[in-house]
């Protein structure tokens, strides 16, 4: 069976709908947004568009959940509610590149992002655990974050599928922008420590790499079975005789990895140590699968290889070097090094423990040499691109979702504080008791 045929896939009925993409939904009447759609014009602010430069004394008009107009000489509709943002800075809503926001809550309620029973669980869907009423969501919104990559934790070799979620809405279906974004995995200490103490594979880094290879070999074989069944079905349809061929037995784990093997969905792998990064790159090359690197404490040491492979990085959080042994060689100059090498990257908080800290990650990188313009892109445009939602999020452009943040001053300066947050053109209430 050719690799191209395997990549093209099959039309088995139960595979259809195994992943889906939704346009960014209009904001509903969720608990975080003020009620009633209206036309709003932010007037007199400094607009950081991300893609079209800086507009001084600009106007941004939001209508029906979208950016309807933007510029320095925009006519404000008569029915618009005008908000004076003179002296303030307006940006796209920030996108947290990796977090368990929405699936981790009070300690008494536990967390639902980490299925610690099997090292290979790629079929888990983060959307099945996301709680729109999670107590940390208003805190993230108040810090300027309007969307996140909600993802499984790093404890398993293959942990499950992530989603980009906007942070306003009553149901997960209403809030999800794209699912699945990727299948998440981890190399290094986390999986081998968890399963090694149970005398299960993987106990070592060798075991992790071998089990990852073994899993993708099984995916290849599974795809070949499906393709062979499709050929038999087509022949049966043409001949219109005999018994309909039975499909192969379903395997949800392998089914979840077929889009990765076909190049349709990236594998998002958490790795920090220099040797682990090379292992990730080596295995991805062996199976020709799209890759996004997560965490990447020592990613600056493989920046050339990442650039050559067009592999983006979700970097951080910056304090990991003080919390994890394998991140001890992490360096806050990494974002600058990645930018200089031409590697797209995004910032992350990592978990609800740092739920309001996304801007701090970017400010840290700026203090260590990263250009502020690149830092803003890494908070908005770059994660939107790498997660496949740039048609909706990440920039201030006409037609894009009206997810907008107003800061008191430049957001990458310590004095910049969040003044207003709009999701789908509706202002978000501040968190309260």
ChimeraX attribute file (.defattr): number of C-alpha atoms within 10 A of each C-alpha:
attribute: neighborCount
match mode: 1-to-1
recipient: residues
	/A:1	12
	/A:2	8
	/A:3	12
	/A:4	9
	/A:5	13
	/A:6	21
	/A:7	19
	/A:8	13
	/A:9	17
	/A:10	18
	/A:11	12
	/A:12	14
	/A:13	8
	/A:14	8
	/A:15	15
	/A:16	10
	/A:17	8
	/A:18	14
	/A:19	14
	/A:20	11
	/A:21	15
	/A:22	13
	/A:23	14
	/A:24	22
	/A:25	18
	/A:26	20
	/A:27	25
	/A:28	20
	/A:29	14
	/A:30	17
	/A:31	15
	/A:32	24
	/A:33	22
	/A:34	14
	/A:35	14
	/A:36	8
	/A:37	18
	/A:38	15
	/A:39	21
	/A:40	25
	/A:41	27
	/A:42	23
	/A:43	23
	/A:44	21
	/A:45	25
	/A:46	24
	/A:47	27
	/A:48	21
	/A:49	20
	/A:50	19
	/A:51	12
	/A:52	11
	/A:53	10
	/A:54	16
	/A:55	18
	/A:56	16
	/A:57	18
	/A:58	22
	/A:59	27
	/A:60	28
	/A:61	25
	/A:62	29
	/A:63	21
	/A:64	17
	/A:65	24
	/A:66	21
	/A:67	24
	/A:68	19
	/A:69	19
	/A:70	23
	/A:71	19
	/A:72	16
	/A:73	9
	/A:74	14
	/A:75	13
	/A:76	19
	/A:77	14
	/A:78	8
	/A:79	10
	/A:80	15
	/A:81	15
	/A:82	17
	/A:83	14
	/A:84	13
	/A:85	22
	/A:86	16
	/A:87	14
	/A:88	22
	/A:89	27
	/A:90	32
	/A:91	25
	/A:92	32
	/A:93	28
	/A:94	31
	/A:95	28
	/A:96	33
	/A:97	32
	/A:98	28
	/A:99	24
	/A:100	26
	/A:101	31
	/A:102	28
	/A:103	25
	/A:104	23
	/A:105	18
	/A:106	10
	/A:107	7
	/A:108	6
	/A:109	8
	/A:110	10
	/A:111	17
	/A:112	18
	/A:113	26
	/A:114	20
	/A:115	17
	/A:116	15
	/A:117	10
	/A:118	16
	/A:119	24
	/A:120	21
	/A:121	24
	/A:122	23
	/A:123	19
	/A:124	23
	/A:125	21
	/A:126	24
	/A:127	21
	/A:128	11
	/A:129	16
	/A:130	24
	/A:131	18
	/A:132	25
	/A:133	18
	/A:134	14
	/A:135	15
	/A:136	20
	/A:137	23
	/A:138	23
	/A:139	16
	/A:140	24
	/A:141	29
	/A:142	20
	/A:143	23
	/A:144	29
	/A:145	30
	/A:146	28
	/A:147	28
	/A:148	27
	/A:149	27
	/A:150	28
	/A:151	33
	/A:152	29
	/A:153	26
	/A:154	23
	/A:155	25
	/A:156	28
	/A:157	27
	/A:158	30
	/A:159	31
	/A:160	29
	/A:161	28
	/A:162	26
	/A:163	26
	/A:164	29
	/A:165	28
	/A:166	29
	/A:167	28
	/A:168	31
	/A:169	23
	/A:170	17
	/A:171	14
	/A:172	19
	/A:173	13
	/A:174	21
	/A:175	25
	/A:176	27
	/A:177	26
	/A:178	22
	/A:179	22
	/A:180	25
	/A:181	26
	/A:182	29
	/A:183	29
	/A:184	27
	/A:185	28
	/A:186	27
	/A:187	26
	/A:188	23
	/A:189	22
	/A:190	17
	/A:191	28
	/A:192	26
	/A:193	14
	/A:194	20
	/A:195	21
	/A:196	16
	/A:197	11
	/A:198	11
	/A:199	10
	/A:200	13
	/A:201	19
	/A:202	24
	/A:203	18
	/A:204	17
	/A:205	17
	/A:206	13
	/A:207	16
	/A:208	23
	/A:209	20
	/A:210	14
	/A:211	18
	/A:212	21
	/A:213	16
	/A:214	12
	/A:215	17
	/A:216	18
	/A:217	15
	/A:218	13
	/A:219	21
	/A:220	22
	/A:221	15
	/A:222	20
	/A:223	25
	/A:224	20
	/A:225	17
	/A:226	22
	/A:227	22
	/A:228	17
	/A:229	19
	/A:230	18
	/A:231	13
	/A:232	16
	/A:233	17
	/A:234	12
	/A:235	13
	/A:236	15
	/A:237	12
	/A:238	9
	/A:239	9
	/A:240	10
	/A:241	9
	/A:242	8
	/A:243	7
	/A:244	11
	/A:245	12
	/A:246	9
	/A:247	14
	/A:248	12
	/A:249	9
	/A:250	12
	/A:251	11
	/A:252	14
	/A:253	17
	/A:254	22
	/A:255	17
	/A:256	25
	/A:257	27
	/A:258	20
	/A:259	22
	/A:260	22
	/A:261	24
	/A:262	22
	/A:263	16
	/A:264	16
	/A:265	23
	/A:266	23
	/A:267	26
	/A:268	27
	/A:269	27
	/A:270	27
	/A:271	28
	/A:272	30
	/A:273	22
	/A:274	18
	/A:275	13
	/A:276	21
	/A:277	23
	/A:278	14
	/A:279	19
	/A:280	22
	/A:281	20
	/A:282	13
	/A:283	16
	/A:284	16
	/A:285	13
	/A:286	9
	/A:287	16
	/A:288	13
	/A:289	18
	/A:290	20
	/A:291	25
	/A:292	22
	/A:293	26
	/A:294	29
	/A:295	25
	/A:296	26
	/A:297	27
	/A:298	23
	/A:299	26
	/A:300	23
	/A:301	16
	/A:302	17
	/A:303	22
	/A:304	17
	/A:305	16
	/A:306	24
	/A:307	17
	/A:308	11
	/A:309	14
	/A:310	15
	/A:311	18
	/A:312	24
	/A:313	29
	/A:314	27
	/A:315	29
	/A:316	29
	/A:317	24
	/A:318	23
	/A:319	16
	/A:320	19
	/A:321	18
	/A:322	12
	/A:323	9
	/A:324	12
	/A:325	12
	/A:326	19
	/A:327	22
	/A:328	16
	/A:329	14
	/A:330	24
	/A:331	20
	/A:332	24
	/A:333	16
	/A:334	24
	/A:335	32
	/A:336	20
	/A:337	19
	/A:338	24
	/A:339	19
	/A:340	14
	/A:341	17
	/A:342	16
	/A:343	22
	/A:344	24
	/A:345	27
	/A:346	30
	/A:347	33
	/A:348	30
	/A:349	26
	/A:350	27
	/A:351	21
	/A:352	19
	/A:353	13
	/A:354	16
	/A:355	22
	/A:356	20
	/A:357	20
	/A:358	24
	/A:359	25
	/A:360	19
	/A:361	21
	/A:362	29
	/A:363	19
	/A:364	17
	/A:365	23
	/A:366	22
	/A:367	14
	/A:368	15
	/A:369	14
	/A:370	22
	/A:371	14
	/A:372	18
	/A:373	13
	/A:374	22
	/A:375	25
	/A:376	26
	/A:377	23
	/A:378	27
	/A:379	26
	/A:380	28
	/A:381	25
	/A:382	26
	/A:383	31
	/A:384	27
	/A:385	17
	/A:386	20
	/A:387	21
	/A:388	18
	/A:389	20
	/A:390	16
	/A:391	14
	/A:392	20
	/A:393	28
	/A:394	31
	/A:395	27
	/A:396	27
	/A:397	22
	/A:398	16
	/A:399	15
	/A:400	21
	/A:401	30
	/A:402	30
	/A:403	30
	/A:404	30
	/A:405	25
	/A:406	26
	/A:407	25
	/A:408	18
	/A:409	19
	/A:410	18
	/A:411	24
	/A:412	22
	/A:413	15
	/A:414	11
	/A:415	11
	/A:416	16
	/A:417	20
	/A:418	19
	/A:419	18
	/A:420	20
	/A:421	27
	/A:422	25
	/A:423	28
	/A:424	27
	/A:425	26
	/A:426	28
	/A:427	19
	/A:428	23
	/A:429	16
	/A:430	15
	/A:431	14
	/A:432	6
	/A:433	2
